[in-house]
Amino acid sequence: MNNSTITLVSGAFSAVSFDFSFDFTLFGAAIQTQASDPPMLSYDFAENQFEMSGGFDIAFDGNTVAVTLGYGSSDDAPGLVISNGVVTTVNAVVATDLSLFGASFQTTGSGLTLQYNRTNEQFTIFGTMELLVGGDVLLTVTLGTDSANAGLLIQDGNLLQIDTVITSSQLRIGPVTWQVEDAGFNWTQDNGNDVFIIFGDFVFQEVFSLNVELGSNPGASDTNSGLIVEDGNVEINNFTVTLQNADVGFLTIQNLTIAYALDTSTGDYNLDLSGAAYFPETDTAVQTTFDFNTTTDAVDEFAMSVQLGGDEQIALGTTGLFVVAASIQVDNPSSINNLEITGSVGLVYGEDVGLAGESAYIMAGNGSVTITKDEFLFSGTVYLGANPTGNTDSNGLPEYNSLIGDGTGSMALDWGDQNYDATFSASLFDGTYQVSADFDFGGTGQDTFLYIKASATVAWPKVVPFIGGTTLASPTFVFDYQGEDEATQEPIGYVAAWIDVDYLVGHSNVGFLIDINDTHVSSPELIGNHTINEISSGTYEPKGSSVYTYSEVFTVPSGANVADFSVQWPQQEGSQSVAFELGEGSSDTVVYQDDYSSSTNPTAMLLASPSGPYANTTLITEISGSSLPGTYTYYLFSSEQFNADELTWRMTYAIPDPTVSVSLPATSNPDTSPSVNVSVNYAVGSGLASQTTVTVFAGTSNQGYAGFKIGSFTPATDSGTQSVTWNLTDLPYDTYYI
């Protein structure tokens, strides 16, 4: 102790103070005085308390923090107060750089505040500091604003927590800027080592502006582990972040993996991206590759590995449209909000249907496209009744024969508002209609629709009186496609046109209607006010919108492995198809004719119709399988109504011949064993085991079934191996055949 001061006023002590230099323990924490700023202990007689100011170091868990008691040089309030033998106040300022577990920090502003919380018996440190990596500030953190929410806690000389909030707006770690959304910086232990963890929510601005969530548990498997700061270094070598989903209009970038790797030869970081483009409507994931340019710090290439054709299609959301071919490039690939895909594309609408005896899509299009996060813009050639030729054009897009017609058109699909606009100008049905109109479409699979109502130029067929054989402009035109008939796989719809005709005695609406399958307008139907009013009100039901269903129940007996179901109707009218199901209409698993190729248990196929007068009025289905026996319902679907008594139903089936073979164990010559086991391999039709008897004979002639019976059994299963014991006692010596 030295530099003591005693102050007397009017013969009474008014103050006593002295500085000192020694180590001591305060509330479990090791305190070391500072030679450059030794603490000063004084007694305040007015307040009846000891007061301490000056500097000392507080040590805990191998770390040392230099503090200054009091509130700084501009305030002489004491830092440590002892009253009645009890420490009542500890206030100190940390205003110097500090090192914690090898990590370097520097304080900002007036520094950190250290206080003692008597209630919790803890030292608390709060305020703002900066983490230094390589001498540069990586991030700024806040350890709370007062003792109640302090981020650094010390109790009994041990560190309890370092829990901070990252207040920096962004971090620069490796080649990517991490924009801070809600993040923290904590002390924890990883395999016994003291480390810091960077965790929370961030945005990778240069990589699609995607959100990244880092957990606070290093090595955790259920979340992305936080970034580790150990010995003052941020460990991001071989660090991987996986982002689950990022929506880009009609597709989702799924499981996007962002991997950092340190190039030890240069000290630079490489960043690799991989993931899949997921199309939810077709439940298809396409492998996607990205290239991150570390010079420009941006994604400069985004490519999807996809081969289209055949059944490979990509759904455009819930529009009912599918991409069947594409040649595209991606602009602004580093930003989802500004990403733009341009190029040429081939589209089809819905599933292919049987139109006028040909396989065709009700609508298809080839042209140029611009795709953004918000919309899909298409312009080019539009085909109605698009029958694929199997060829492609110079852009690799499919070519079509237009069974209904073609022209030019455009589409605008707004993903956000689910608003789909389309327009086209085309010549339809062998030039019968010249139409320029907006139109509506939507739905998926068989439940699609396409509706056009507009003015058109119409070449009137002769069935229409007075104006038949002429071409007139501005009549009302309606094209109404209502989807695919599930039973017949044919389109349901019609096309109609009408006009108000002045007669000598008045005027009336008159027009004509054709079935959508009548692509050559060979059977126009004259319509008047009644049908026109139904069409206008939306109550008209076109041909094919009603399907008549007939059925018959068959029982396939035990043992059968093949069965043929057939149905014959009285005359060739309309369209027909068949289906079957196991049970009497109660299984809810009807296998339709169009799905026979995918049926596996049993397998199914449509047989060629018989030649002769019934070739076009008979459909035969053959089913086969090892577990075939049972009850089946066979269905006929028809667009025409028949008298059920005029339908002829038949079933034939086949039961395979049983097979049997025998074998004997090796024997000596001569063999004097009293008996021998004959091994019998057998197979009978499914379910026939209990009705089967296998009999084993032995004889000397080796032909026919001559000889004598040595044993028999009823099989336990439809196929297998079973032994029969042959008693050889008193058997004459000879050569025997079994």
Stockholm file with secondary structure:
# STOCKHOLM 1.0

chainA/1-738         MNNSTITLVSGAFSAVSFDFSFDFTLFGAAIQTQASDPPMLSYDFAENQFEMSGGFDIAFDGNTVAVTLGYGSSDDAPGLVISNGVVTTVNAVVATDLSLFGASFQTTGSGLTLQYNRTNEQFTIFGTMELLVGGDVLLTVTLGTDSANAGLLIQDGNLLQIDTVITSSQLRIGPVTWQVEDAGFNWTQDNGNDVFIIFGDFVFQEVFSLNVELGSNPGASDTNSGLIVEDGNVEINNFTVTLQNADVGFLTIQNLTIAYALDTSTGDYNLDLSGAAYFPETDTAVQTTFDFNTTTDAVDEFAMSVQLGGDEQIALGTTGLFVVAASIQVDNPSSINNLEITGSVGLVYGEDVGLAGESAYIMAGNGSVTITKDEFLFSGTVYLGANPTGNTDSNGLPEYNSLIGDGTGSMALDWGDQNYDATFSASLFDGTYQVSADFDFGGTGQDTFLYIKASATVAWPKVVPFIGGTTLASPTFVFDYQGEDEATQEPIGYVAAWIDVDYLVGHSNVGFLIDINDTHVSSPELIGNHTINEISSGTYEPKGSSVYTYSEVFTVPSGANVADFSVQWPQQEGSQSVAFELGEGSSDTVVYQDDYSSSTNPTAMLLASPSGPYANTTLITEISGSSLPGTYTYYLFSSEQFNADELTWRMTYAIPDPTVSVSLPATSNPDTSPSVNVSVNYAVGSGLASQTTVTVFAGTSNQGYAGFKIGSFTPATDSGTQSVTWNLTDLPYDTYYI
#=GR chainA/1-738 SS CEEEEEEEETTEEEEEEEECCCCEEETTEEEEECTTSCCEEEEETTTTEEEEEEEEEEEETTEEEEEEESSCTTCCCCSEEEETTEEEEEEEEECSCEEETTEEEEECTTCEEEEEETTTTEEEEESEEEEEETTEEEEEEECCSSGGGCSEEEETTEEEEEEEEECCSEEEETTEEEEEEEEEEEEEEETTEEEEEEEEEEEETTTTTEEEEECSSTTCSSSCCCEEEETTEEECTTCEEEEEEEEETTEEEEEEEEEEEECTTTCCEEEEEEEEEEETTTTEEEEEEEEEETTTTEEEEEEECCCCBTTBCEECTTSSEEEEEEEEEEESTTCTTTCEEEEEEEEEESCCEEETTEEEEEEEEEEEEEEESSEEEEEEEEEEEEEEEEEECTTSCEEEEEEEEEEEEEEEEETTTTEEEEEEEEEETTTTEEEEEEEEEEEETTEEEEEEEEEEEEECCTTSTTTTTCEESSCEEEEEEEEECTTTCCEEEEEEEEEEEEETTEEEEEEEEEETTCTTCCSCEEECHHHHHHHHHTCCCCTTSSCEEEEEEEEECTTCSEEEEEEECSSCCSCEEEEEEESSSCSSCCEEGGGGGGCBTTEEEEECCCSSTTTTSEEEEEEECTTCCEEEEEEEEESSCCCGGGCEEEEEEECCCCEEEEECCCCCSSCCCSEEEEEEEEECCTTCGGGCCEEEEEBSSCSTTCSEEEEEECCSSSEEEEEEEEECTTCCSSCCBC
#=GC SS_cons         CEEEEEEEETTEEEEEEEECCCCEEETTEEEEECTTSCCEEEEETTTTEEEEEEEEEEEETTEEEEEEESSCTTCCCCSEEEETTEEEEEEEEECSCEEETTEEEEECTTCEEEEEETTTTEEEEESEEEEEETTEEEEEEECCSSGGGCSEEEETTEEEEEEEEECCSEEEETTEEEEEEEEEEEEEEETTEEEEEEEEEEEETTTTTEEEEECSSTTCSSSCCCEEEETTEEECTTCEEEEEEEEETTEEEEEEEEEEEECTTTCCEEEEEEEEEEETTTTEEEEEEEEEETTTTEEEEEEECCCCBTTBCEECTTSSEEEEEEEEEEESTTCTTTCEEEEEEEEEESCCEEETTEEEEEEEEEEEEEEESSEEEEEEEEEEEEEEEEEECTTSCEEEEEEEEEEEEEEEEETTTTEEEEEEEEEETTTTEEEEEEEEEEEETTEEEEEEEEEEEEECCTTSTTTTTCEESSCEEEEEEEEECTTTCCEEEEEEEEEEEEETTEEEEEEEEEETTCTTCCSCEEECHHHHHHHHHTCCCCTTSSCEEEEEEEEECTTCSEEEEEEECSSCCSCEEEEEEESSSCSSCCEEGGGGGGCBTTEEEEECCCSSTTTTSEEEEEEECTTCCEEEEEEEEESSCCCGGGCEEEEEEECCCCEEEEECCCCCSSCCCSEEEEEEEEECCTTCGGGCCEEEEEBSSCSTTCSEEEEEECCSSSEEEEEEEEECTTCCSSCCBC
//
